[in-house]
Amino acid sequence: MISRFKRLLIGRPMKSAELEGEKLSKLKALAVLSSDALSSVAYGTEQILLVLVAAGFAAVWYSIPISIAVLGLLLILILSYRQTIYAYPKGGGAYIVAKDNLGISTGLLAGGSLLVDYILTVAVSSSAGTDAITSAFPALHDYRVVIALIMIVFLTVMNLRGIGESASVLAYPVYLFVAAVFVLIIAGVIKVIIHGANGSIPELGAAVSNISLFMLLKAFSSGCSALTGVEAVSNAIPNFKKPAERNAAITLMMMGTILGAMFIGISLLAYWNGIVPNPKETVVSQIANATFGRGVLYYAIQGITALILFLAANTAYSAFPLLAFMLAKDKYMPNAFMVRGDRLGFSNGIIFLGIFSAVLVIVFHGDTENLIPLYAVGVFIPFTLSQLGMMIRWIRLKPANWVFGLVVNTIGMLTTLVITLIFIFTKFSQIWMVFIFLPIVIFVFFKIHRHYMNTADELRVDIKKEKPVIKGSTIVVPVAGITKVVLQSISYAKSLTDNVVAVYVGFDEDEIERMEKKWEEWNPGVRLIVLRSSYRSFIRPLIRFIETVEWKTQESDHITVLIPQFITKQWWHNFLHNQSSLLLRAYLFNQKDVVVATVPYHLLR
């Protein structure tokens, strides 16, 4: 039943040979890997205005030069990551760049930050999508956490069905959103041309007495949240059709162009319409309302915006499993993250991402404003480290035209470093947990790596010196009575060796006497050892007996404990039995030189 439900949910298993067919074309990749970056136009301008309105309505005109500065940084990042794509065509982005040029620890800092960022991407996107819905339907405001969790489950299942299928389904809403935003921008500009801008808006360049450089930098850093997701293409190069790096570079340039046009368009419309942030209604909702009124087009734009904000999380579902795979390949994350599922995706990474992002949504109650600073810091740390790593690579290798690359990366590094520092100093109360969580993540990476290295050292065989040692075998069969389960187990044990002993743990003399008499009458050709337990525990006496046998025979024999176990026909029948065999097996696994095996007996009814 579980297997049938799984097939219904995620589809039939796919052959490994079908992997190439799961690769993405440029148009599909643009939808899947750019949905996070493109969707950020729905809240990027709003983040700028949230800072500026603290200085009064007269300061909102600063949103335009700040938006232009954000576009400049976007251009630098696009050029930088385009260089990263060609320099590191196997993917990995900031993690690989930092590890290769700045060392393991710095690489893990970049990788850990990106993993955290992708988890936050899902949480922020689902929360922001919920905000768009509740702006249009305020009655749903109290259910925003439930709505966000439903969307996380949906995206997790879609991605478990494979990147090819999810891309085919999710590409339509992404392009629909791009079309809707451009329709909104064009209609808004035409309305401004015909009717003019809002008469109450402050003039560009108007003096504002209580504005400060620090506030402007804070607004700029907040607006840079619109740049999150730019690095996803460089992380996911292996998901592209061949030639992968060329297709990835073209996709990155397409994404940058579309993102830049939409972001500056929304910022201009927000300024011309005199819009300020409202806790109950997003900036995009106010722009759509001002442009079209609360008619069909308004609700269509809100619905599409909500959908793209939800689907923005799909970028993380594409990039997180690949990055986790690379870290696992380097032995810094569990090997389970390298395993491809039935649909050829790294399903363990997908499930892990879905669970942790859902936890974040619950903890933060779906509050986007509280999540975005964490989200932005998580991505700007890798931005900075990636730029610095590329700077060192240019200086170290000095390829053709390396000076231009060095200049681009130097400007980008200094800018992203300043933004990171501004976030740290201005929003420390919201992001302090990053400075606790990231060191813990890096510490865990090193502990995992040490475990794998120690395990490899311990398991390594010197093929010139070490050969198999042939010993005899002693088999111990714990019995609770004379049943077909015991009969089958003893029959199997005697087929392996003549050195078999059955062990019975008795709690009172009468039952011990009955068991001994019945065993003697049955006479299976195996000696019965009876252990007396004064405290009604069968585990402790049995473990002590096995330790004694092990001590006496360790030089000559392998010790095997063969546990009889019956398997019920219905799953719920298991609750009707005490499952003592499972408890015994759990204890015996801690015995250093004891082999534990189970002989199953399947009940027919």
C-alpha positions as CSV (number, residue, x, y, z in Angstrom):
1,M,0.0,0.0,0.0
2,I,2.8,2.4,0.9
3,S,4.6,1.6,-2.3
4,R,1.5,2.2,-4.4
5,F,0.9,5.6,-2.6
6,K,4.6,6.5,-3.3
7,R,4.2,5.7,-7.0
8,L,1.0,7.8,-7.1
9,L,2.7,10.7,-5.4
10,I,6.1,10.9,-7.2
11,G,5.7,8.6,-10.2
12,R,7.4,5.5,-11.6
13,P,11.1,4.9,-10.9
14,M,13.4,6.1,-13.7
15,K,16.5,4.4,-15.1
16,S,19.9,5.9,-14.6
17,A,20.2,6.2,-18.4
18,E,17.3,8.6,-18.4
19,L,19.4,11.2,-16.5
20,E,20.4,13.2,-19.5
21,G,16.8,13.6,-20.5
22,E,16.2,15.3,-17.1
23,K,18.7,18.1,-17.9
24,L,17.3,21.6,-18.4
25,S,17.1,23.8,-21.5
26,K,17.8,27.5,-21.1
27,L,14.1,28.4,-21.0
28,K,13.2,25.8,-18.4
29,A,16.4,26.6,-16.4
30,L,15.5,30.3,-16.4
31,A,12.1,29.5,-14.9
32,V,13.5,27.0,-12.3
33,L,16.7,28.7,-11.3
34,S,15.7,32.3,-11.6
35,S,12.3,32.1,-9.9
36,D,13.8,33.2,-6.6
37,A,15.7,36.2,-8.1
38,L,12.7,37.3,-10.3
39,S,10.2,37.0,-7.5
40,S,12.3,39.3,-5.3
41,V,11.0,42.3,-7.2
42,A,7.8,41.7,-5.2
43,Y,9.5,42.8,-2.0
44,G,12.8,44.4,-2.9
45,T,11.4,47.9,-3.4
46,E,9.3,47.5,-0.3
47,Q,12.4,46.8,1.8
48,I,14.0,50.0,0.6
49,L,10.8,52.0,1.4
50,L,10.5,50.4,4.9
51,V,13.8,52.1,5.8
52,L,13.3,55.4,4.1
53,V,9.8,56.2,5.6
54,A,11.4,56.3,9.0
55,A,12.8,59.7,7.9
56,G,9.3,60.8,6.7
57,F,7.4,60.7,3.5
58,A,9.7,63.3,2.0
59,A,12.6,60.7,1.9
60,V,10.9,58.2,-0.4
61,W,12.4,59.8,-3.5
62,Y,15.7,58.3,-2.4
63,S,14.3,54.9,-3.5
64,I,15.1,55.8,-7.1
65,P,18.9,56.4,-6.8
66,I,19.1,53.5,-4.4
67,S,17.3,51.3,-6.9
68,I,19.8,52.4,-9.6
69,A,22.7,51.6,-7.2
70,V,21.1,48.1,-6.7
71,L,21.0,47.6,-10.5
72,G,24.7,48.5,-10.6
73,L,25.5,45.8,-8.1
74,L,23.3,43.4,-10.0
75,L,25.4,44.0,-13.1
76,I,28.6,43.4,-11.2
77,L,27.3,40.1,-9.7
78,I,26.0,38.9,-13.1
79,L,29.4,39.6,-14.7
80,S,31.2,38.0,-11.7
81,Y,29.1,34.8,-11.7
82,R,29.4,34.5,-15.4
83,Q,33.2,34.3,-14.9
84,T,32.6,31.8,-12.1
85,I,30.5,29.6,-14.5
86,Y,33.4,29.3,-17.0
87,A,36.1,29.0,-14.4
88,Y,34.2,26.2,-12.5
89,P,31.9,24.5,-15.0
90,K,31.1,21.6,-12.6
91,G,29.0,23.9,-10.4
92,G,29.2,24.6,-6.7
93,G,29.4,28.4,-7.0
94,A,30.7,30.2,-3.9
95,Y,31.6,26.9,-2.1
96,I,33.9,25.6,-4.8
97,V,35.4,29.1,-5.5
98,A,36.1,29.8,-1.8
99,K,37.4,26.2,-1.1
100,D,39.7,26.3,-4.1
101,N,41.2,29.8,-3.5
102,L,40.7,30.6,0.2
103,G,40.9,27.2,1.9
104,I,38.7,24.5,3.3
105,S,37.3,26.5,6.3
106,T,36.4,29.5,4.2
107,G,34.8,27.2,1.6
108,L,32.7,25.6,4.3
109,L,31.7,29.0,5.5
110,A,30.4,29.8,2.0
111,G,28.8,26.4,1.6
112,G,27.2,26.5,5.0
113,S,25.9,30.0,4.4
114,L,24.4,28.9,1.1
115,L,22.7,25.9,2.6
116,V,21.2,28.1,5.3
117,D,20.2,30.6,2.6
118,Y,18.4,28.0,0.5
119,I,16.4,26.9,3.6
120,L,15.6,30.6,4.2
121,T,14.7,31.0,0.5
122,V,11.9,28.4,0.9
123,A,10.7,29.9,4.1
124,V,10.8,33.5,2.8
125,S,9.2,32.7,-0.5
126,S,6.3,30.7,1.0
127,S,5.8,33.5,3.7
128,A,5.9,36.3,1.0
129,G,3.5,34.4,-1.2
130,T,1.1,34.1,1.8
131,D,1.4,37.8,2.3
132,A,0.3,38.5,-1.3
133,I,-2.7,36.3,-0.8
134,T,-3.7,37.9,2.5
135,S,-3.3,41.3,1.0
136,A,-6.0,40.5,-1.5
137,F,-8.1,38.4,1.0
138,P,-7.5,39.9,4.5
139,A,-9.8,37.3,6.1
140,L,-7.0,34.7,5.5
141,H,-4.4,36.6,7.5
142,D,-4.7,34.3,10.6
143,Y,-4.0,31.2,8.4
144,R,-0.8,32.4,6.8
145,V,1.4,29.7,8.5
146,V,-0.9,26.9,7.3
147,I,-1.0,28.3,3.7
148,A,2.8,28.5,3.7
149,L,3.2,24.9,5.0
150,I,0.8,23.6,2.3
151,M,2.9,25.2,-0.4
152,I,6.1,23.8,1.0
153,V,4.6,20.3,1.0
154,F,3.5,20.9,-2.6
155,L,6.9,22.0,-3.8
156,T,8.6,19.2,-2.0
157,V,6.4,16.6,-3.7
158,M,6.8,18.3,-7.1
159,N,10.6,18.2,-6.9
160,L,10.6,14.6,-5.7
161,R,8.9,13.9,-9.0
162,G,12.1,15.0,-10.8
163,I,13.6,18.3,-12.0
164,G,12.4,17.7,-15.6
165,E,8.8,17.3,-14.6
166,S,8.8,20.1,-12.0
167,A,10.4,22.5,-14.5
168,S,7.8,21.7,-17.1
169,V,4.9,22.4,-14.7
170,L,6.5,25.4,-12.9
171,A,7.8,27.2,-15.9
172,Y,4.4,28.5,-16.9
173,P,3.7,30.5,-13.7
174,V,7.1,32.1,-13.8
175,Y,6.7,33.4,-17.3
176,L,3.2,34.4,-16.5
177,F,4.5,36.4,-13.6
178,V,7.1,38.1,-15.8
179,A,4.4,39.0,-18.3
180,A,2.1,40.3,-15.6
181,V,4.7,42.5,-14.1
182,F,5.6,44.0,-17.4
183,V,1.9,44.6,-18.2
184,L,1.7,46.3,-14.8
185,I,4.8,48.4,-15.4
186,I,3.7,49.4,-19.0
187,A,0.1,50.2,-17.9
188,G,1.4,52.1,-14.9
189,V,3.8,54.2,-17.0
190,I,1.1,55.0,-19.5
191,K,-1.2,56.1,-16.7
192,V,1.5,58.4,-15.3
193,I,2.1,59.8,-18.8
194,I,-1.6,60.5,-19.3
195,H,-2.6,61.6,-15.8
196,G,0.7,62.5,-14.3
197,A,2.3,61.3,-11.1
198,N,0.8,61.6,-7.6
199,G,0.7,65.3,-6.7
200,S,1.8,64.7,-3.2
201,I,5.1,62.9,-3.9
202,P,8.4,64.7,-3.0
203,E,10.4,66.0,-5.9
204,L,13.6,64.2,-6.9
205,G,16.5,65.9,-5.2
206,A,14.3,67.5,-2.5
207,A,16.2,68.2,0.7
208,V,15.4,66.0,3.7
209,S,16.8,67.2,7.0
210,N,16.8,64.0,9.0
211,I,18.2,61.7,6.4
212,S,21.7,60.3,7.0
213,L,24.3,58.4,5.1
214,F,23.9,55.5,7.5
215,M,20.1,55.4,6.7
216,L,20.8,55.5,3.0
217,L,23.3,52.6,3.3
218,K,20.8,50.7,5.4
219,A,18.1,51.2,2.7
220,F,20.5,50.2,0.0
221,S,21.5,47.0,1.8
222,S,17.8,46.2,2.4
223,G,17.1,46.7,-1.3
224,C,19.8,44.3,-2.1
225,S,17.5,41.5,-0.9
226,A,16.2,41.7,-4.4
227,L,19.6,40.2,-5.5
228,T,19.2,36.9,-3.6
229,G,19.1,33.9,-5.9
230,V,21.5,35.4,-8.4
231,E,24.1,32.7,-7.5
232,A,21.8,29.7,-8.0
233,V,22.7,29.3,-11.7
234,S,26.4,29.0,-11.0
235,N,25.6,26.3,-8.3
236,A,23.4,24.2,-10.6
237,I,25.5,24.0,-13.8
238,P,25.3,20.2,-13.9
239,N,21.5,20.5,-14.3
240,F,21.9,22.1,-17.8
241,K,21.9,20.5,-21.1
242,K,25.2,20.4,-23.0
243,P,27.1,22.7,-23.4
244,A,26.3,23.2,-19.8
245,E,28.5,26.2,-19.0
246,R,27.5,28.1,-22.1
247,N,23.8,27.5,-21.5
248,A,24.2,28.5,-17.8
249,A,26.0,31.8,-18.7
250,I,23.3,32.7,-21.2
251,T,20.6,31.9,-18.7
252,L,22.3,34.1,-16.1
253,M,22.4,37.1,-18.5
254,M,18.8,36.6,-19.4
255,M,17.9,36.5,-15.7
256,G,19.9,39.7,-14.9
257,T,18.2,41.6,-17.7
258,I,14.7,40.6,-16.8
259,L,15.3,41.2,-13.1
260,G,16.8,44.6,-13.6
261,A,14.0,45.8,-15.8
262,M,11.3,44.6,-13.4
263,F,13.0,46.0,-10.3
264,I,13.5,49.5,-11.6
265,G,10.0,49.5,-13.1
266,I,8.4,48.6,-9.7
267,S,10.5,51.2,-7.9
268,L,9.5,54.0,-10.3
269,L,5.8,53.1,-10.1
270,A,6.0,53.0,-6.3
271,Y,7.6,56.5,-6.3
272,W,5.2,58.0,-8.9
273,N,2.2,56.7,-7.1
274,G,3.4,57.9,-3.7
275,I,3.2,54.5,-2.2
276,V,4.6,53.7,1.3
277,P,4.7,50.3,3.0
278,N,1.6,49.0,4.7
279,P,1.6,46.0,7.1
280,K,-1.7,44.8,5.7
281,E,-0.9,45.3,2.0
282,T,2.2,44.8,-0.1
283,V,3.7,47.5,-2.3
284,V,3.0,45.5,-5.4
285,S,-0.7,45.2,-4.3
286,Q,-0.9,49.0,-3.8
287,I,0.7,49.6,-7.3
288,A,-1.8,47.3,-8.9
289,N,-4.7,48.9,-7.1
290,A,-3.5,52.3,-8.1
291,T,-3.1,51.3,-11.7
292,F,-6.1,49.0,-12.3
293,G,-8.4,49.4,-9.3
294,R,-9.7,46.4,-7.4
295,G,-10.9,44.7,-10.5
296,V,-10.1,41.5,-12.4
297,L,-6.6,42.6,-13.4
298,Y,-5.7,43.5,-9.8
299,Y,-6.8,40.1,-8.5
300,A,-5.0,38.4,-11.4
301,I,-1.7,40.2,-10.6
302,Q,-2.1,39.4,-6.9
303,G,-2.8,35.8,-7.6
304,I,0.2,35.5,-10.0
305,T,2.4,37.3,-7.6
306,A,1.4,35.0,-4.8
307,L,2.1,32.0,-7.0
308,I,5.5,33.2,-8.1
309,L,6.5,34.0,-4.6
310,F,5.6,30.5,-3.6
311,L,7.4,29.0,-6.6
312,A,10.5,31.1,-5.9
313,A,11.3,28.4,-3.4
314,N,11.8,26.1,-6.4
315,T,15.2,27.7,-7.0
316,A,16.3,26.4,-3.6
317,Y,14.9,22.9,-4.4
318,S,17.1,22.8,-7.5
319,A,20.3,24.3,-5.9
320,F,20.3,22.9,-2.4
321,P,20.4,19.2,-3.3
322,L,23.3,19.8,-5.7
323,L,25.3,21.8,-3.1
324,A,24.6,19.2,-0.5
325,F,25.8,16.5,-3.0
326,M,29.1,18.4,-3.5
327,L,29.6,18.8,0.3
328,A,28.8,15.1,0.8
329,K,31.2,14.1,-2.0
330,D,33.9,16.0,-0.1
331,K,32.9,14.1,3.1
332,Y,31.5,17.1,4.9
333,M,27.8,16.0,4.8
334,P,26.2,12.5,5.2
335,N,26.6,10.2,2.2
336,A,22.8,10.0,2.0
337,F,22.9,13.4,0.2
338,M,24.7,11.7,-2.7
339,V,22.0,9.2,-3.4
340,R,19.6,9.8,-6.3
341,G,16.0,8.8,-5.7
342,D,13.6,7.0,-7.9
343,R,13.1,10.1,-10.1
344,L,16.9,10.7,-10.4
345,G,16.9,13.8,-8.1
346,F,18.8,14.0,-4.8
347,S,15.6,13.2,-2.9
348,N,17.2,13.2,0.6
349,G,18.3,16.8,0.1
350,I,14.9,17.8,-1.2
351,I,13.2,16.3,1.9
352,F,15.7,17.8,4.3
353,L,15.1,21.2,2.7
354,G,11.4,20.9,3.0
355,I,11.4,19.9,6.6
356,F,13.8,22.6,7.9
357,S,12.1,25.4,5.9
358,A,8.7,24.3,7.3
359,V,10.2,24.5,10.9
360,L,11.4,28.0,10.2
361,V,8.0,29.2,9.0
362,I,6.4,27.8,12.2
363,V,9.1,29.4,14.4
364,F,8.8,32.8,12.8
365,H,5.0,32.5,12.4
366,G,5.3,33.2,8.6
367,D,6.6,36.8,9.2
368,T,8.5,37.7,6.0
369,E,10.0,40.9,7.5
370,N,11.7,38.9,10.3
371,L,13.1,36.3,7.9
372,I,14.5,38.6,5.1
373,P,17.5,40.0,7.1
374,L,18.5,36.4,7.9
375,Y,17.9,35.5,4.3
376,A,20.0,38.4,2.9
377,V,23.0,37.8,5.3
378,G,22.9,34.1,4.3
379,V,23.5,35.0,0.7
380,F,25.8,38.1,1.0
381,I,28.4,36.2,2.9
382,P,28.9,33.7,0.0
383,F,28.7,36.7,-2.5
384,T,31.6,38.3,-0.7
385,L,33.7,35.1,-0.4
386,S,33.0,34.1,-4.0
387,Q,34.2,37.6,-5.2
388,L,37.3,37.4,-3.0
389,G,38.1,33.9,-4.2
390,M,37.9,34.9,-7.8
391,M,40.2,37.9,-7.1
392,I,42.8,35.5,-5.8
393,R,42.3,33.2,-8.7
394,W,42.9,36.0,-11.2
395,I,46.1,37.1,-9.4
396,R,47.3,33.5,-9.1
397,L,46.7,32.3,-12.7
398,K,46.8,35.6,-14.6
399,P,44.9,34.3,-17.7
400,A,44.0,36.5,-20.7
401,N,42.1,39.7,-19.8
402,W,42.6,38.9,-16.1
403,V,42.8,42.6,-15.1
404,F,39.2,43.2,-16.2
405,G,38.0,40.2,-14.2
406,L,40.0,41.3,-11.2
407,V,38.5,44.9,-11.3
408,V,34.9,43.5,-11.5
409,N,35.4,41.1,-8.7
410,T,37.2,43.7,-6.5
411,I,34.4,46.2,-6.9
412,G,31.8,43.4,-6.2
413,M,33.7,42.1,-3.2
414,L,34.0,45.6,-1.6
415,T,30.3,46.3,-2.3
416,T,29.0,43.1,-0.9
417,L,31.3,43.3,2.1
418,V,29.9,46.7,2.9
419,I,26.3,45.5,2.5
420,T,27.1,42.5,4.8
421,L,28.6,44.7,7.4
422,I,25.6,47.1,7.2
423,F,23.2,44.2,7.7
424,I,25.2,43.0,10.7
425,F,25.4,46.5,12.4
426,T,21.9,47.7,11.6
427,K,19.9,44.5,12.1
428,F,22.0,42.6,14.6
429,S,18.9,42.0,16.8
430,Q,17.3,40.1,13.9
431,I,20.3,38.2,12.6
432,W,22.4,37.4,15.7
433,M,21.4,33.7,15.5
434,V,23.4,33.5,12.2
435,F,26.6,33.9,14.3
436,I,25.6,31.0,16.5
437,F,24.1,28.8,13.8
438,L,26.9,29.1,11.2
439,P,29.8,28.1,13.5
440,I,27.7,25.1,14.6
441,V,27.1,24.1,11.0
442,I,30.8,24.4,10.2
443,F,31.7,22.5,13.4
444,V,29.3,19.7,12.3
445,F,30.9,19.7,8.8
446,F,34.3,19.1,10.4
447,K,33.0,16.4,12.8
448,I,31.4,14.6,9.8
449,H,34.6,14.8,7.8
450,R,36.7,13.5,10.7
451,H,34.3,10.6,11.2
452,Y,34.5,9.6,7.5
453,M,38.3,9.9,7.5
454,N,38.7,7.8,10.7
455,T,36.3,5.2,9.4
456,A,38.2,5.0,6.1
457,D,41.5,4.6,8.0
458,E,40.1,1.9,10.2
459,L,38.5,0.0,7.3
460,R,41.4,0.2,4.9
461,V,43.0,-3.2,4.2
462,D,46.7,-3.7,3.5
463,I,46.2,-6.1,0.5
464,K,49.8,-7.3,0.7
465,K,49.8,-8.3,4.4
466,E,46.2,-8.8,5.6
467,K,44.3,-11.9,4.5
468,P,41.1,-13.5,5.7
469,V,41.4,-15.5,8.9
470,I,39.5,-18.8,8.9
471,K,37.9,-19.7,12.2
472,G,35.3,-22.1,13.4
473,S,31.8,-21.0,14.3
474,T,29.7,-21.2,17.5
475,I,26.0,-20.4,17.1
476,V,23.8,-19.3,20.0
477,V,20.0,-19.6,19.5
478,P,17.9,-17.8,22.1
479,V,14.6,-19.7,22.6
480,A,11.4,-18.9,24.5
481,G,9.8,-22.2,23.9
482,I,9.4,-25.0,21.3
483,T,7.7,-23.5,18.2
484,K,8.0,-23.7,14.5
485,V,10.0,-20.4,14.6
486,V,12.6,-22.1,16.9
487,L,12.5,-25.3,14.7
488,Q,13.3,-23.3,11.6
489,S,16.1,-21.4,13.3
490,I,17.8,-24.5,14.7
491,S,17.5,-26.2,11.4
492,Y,19.2,-23.3,9.7
493,A,21.9,-23.1,12.4
494,K,22.8,-26.8,12.1
495,S,23.1,-26.4,8.3
496,L,26.0,-24.0,9.0
497,T,27.8,-25.8,11.9
498,D,27.5,-28.6,14.4
499,N,28.5,-26.3,17.2
500,V,25.0,-25.0,18.1
501,V,23.6,-24.2,21.5
502,A,20.1,-23.1,22.5
503,V,19.7,-20.8,25.5
504,Y,16.5,-20.4,27.5
505,V,16.0,-17.8,30.2
506,G,13.6,-18.9,32.9
507,F,11.9,-16.8,35.7
508,D,10.7,-19.6,38.0
509,E,11.6,-23.2,38.7
510,D,8.3,-24.7,37.5
511,E,8.5,-23.3,34.0
512,I,12.2,-24.2,33.8
513,E,11.4,-27.8,34.7
514,R,8.7,-28.0,32.1
515,M,10.9,-26.5,29.4
516,E,13.8,-28.9,30.2
517,K,11.5,-31.9,30.2
518,K,9.8,-30.9,26.9
519,W,13.2,-30.2,25.2
520,E,14.5,-33.6,26.3
521,E,11.4,-35.2,24.8
522,W,11.8,-33.2,21.6
523,N,15.5,-33.9,21.3
524,P,16.4,-31.6,18.3
525,G,20.1,-32.6,18.5
526,V,21.1,-29.3,20.2
527,R,22.1,-28.8,23.8
528,L,19.8,-26.5,25.8
529,I,21.4,-24.1,28.3
530,V,19.0,-22.8,31.0
531,L,19.7,-19.4,32.6
532,R,17.8,-18.4,35.7
533,S,16.7,-14.7,36.1
534,S,15.7,-13.5,39.5
535,Y,14.7,-10.1,38.2
536,R,12.5,-11.2,35.3
537,S,14.9,-9.9,32.7
538,F,15.9,-12.1,29.8
539,I,18.3,-9.6,28.3
540,R,20.9,-9.3,31.1
541,P,21.5,-13.1,31.7
542,L,21.6,-13.7,28.0
543,I,24.2,-10.9,27.4
544,R,26.4,-12.2,30.2
545,F,26.2,-15.8,28.8
546,I,27.2,-14.6,25.3
547,E,30.1,-12.6,26.7
548,T,31.3,-15.7,28.5
549,V,31.1,-17.8,25.3
550,E,32.9,-15.0,23.4
551,W,35.7,-14.8,26.0
552,K,36.2,-18.6,25.9
553,T,36.1,-19.1,22.1
554,Q,37.3,-15.8,20.6
555,E,40.6,-17.3,19.5
556,S,39.1,-20.3,17.7
557,D,35.5,-19.4,16.8
558,H,33.3,-16.7,15.4
559,I,30.3,-16.2,17.7
560,T,26.9,-15.8,16.0
561,V,23.6,-15.1,17.8
562,L,20.8,-16.4,15.6
563,I,17.5,-14.8,16.7
564,P,14.2,-16.5,15.8
565,Q,11.5,-14.0,14.8
566,F,8.1,-14.4,13.3
567,I,6.7,-11.9,10.8
568,T,3.0,-11.1,11.1
569,K,0.8,-11.0,8.0
570,Q,-0.8,-7.6,8.9
571,W,1.3,-4.6,10.1
572,W,-1.0,-3.9,13.0
573,H,-0.5,-7.5,14.4
574,N,3.0,-6.3,15.5
575,F,1.4,-4.3,18.3
576,L,-0.1,-7.5,19.7
577,H,3.3,-9.0,20.4
578,N,6.1,-7.9,22.7
579,Q,8.8,-7.8,20.0
580,S,11.5,-9.0,22.4
581,S,13.7,-10.1,19.4
582,L,14.0,-6.4,18.3
583,L,15.1,-5.4,21.8
584,L,17.7,-8.2,22.0
585,R,19.1,-7.3,18.6
586,A,19.5,-3.7,19.7
587,Y,21.5,-4.8,22.8
588,L,23.6,-7.2,20.8
589,F,24.8,-4.7,18.2
590,N,27.0,-3.2,20.9
591,Q,28.8,-6.5,21.4
592,K,32.1,-6.0,19.6
593,D,32.9,-9.4,18.2
594,V,29.4,-11.0,18.0
595,V,27.6,-11.6,14.7
596,V,23.8,-11.0,15.0
597,A,21.5,-12.7,12.5
598,T,17.7,-13.1,12.3
599,V,15.8,-16.1,10.9
600,P,12.3,-14.9,9.9
601,Y,9.3,-17.1,10.0
602,H,6.3,-15.7,8.1
603,L,2.9,-16.3,9.6
604,L,0.2,-17.1,7.1
605,R,-2.8,-15.7,9.0
